[in-house]
Amino acid sequence: MTMNVITAAKLDLADALIDDGINADYFIPSRITPPLAIISPASTYVAQGDTFASFELGVDITLVAQTASNPKAQEELDDAIVTAISAIPAQWRINDVAQPFALSTGNAEFLATKMSLTTQITI
């Protein structure tokens, strides 16, 4: 079975993060085990590009730090941001990195941030 261009782009992005030592999923996992980068659809997931068959794909990468004291979690999150920025392939545009927030899942809270990215795809 042939993989579609959207899934392939997210998988390539996850592979680039993994190659630089970041545990990454190209889908939203049922259970979060930090540290982790979760690649998910952005609020504008697919938009028309400059030509007929060209589109802009938008994704968010949620970087999640391990549970720790706030200073330690912030340091881990900052390290993850720097590593992710270095690992992201050139065809992806980093639009922004949001302010850290508390990500609640199950009975746990983790320090996290979202990176907003876009890339051009052809469908």
GIJO-V770940 format. One record per helix or strand of 2 or more residues. SS is the DSSP state (helix for helix, strand for strand). FROM is the first residue (numbers start at 0). TO is the last residue. Records with the same first field share a line. If there is no record, write none. Layout:
SS=FROM-TO, FROM-TO
//
This chain:
helix=4-18, 69-86
strand=23-24, 35-47, 53-63, 92-96, 100-104, 107-121
//
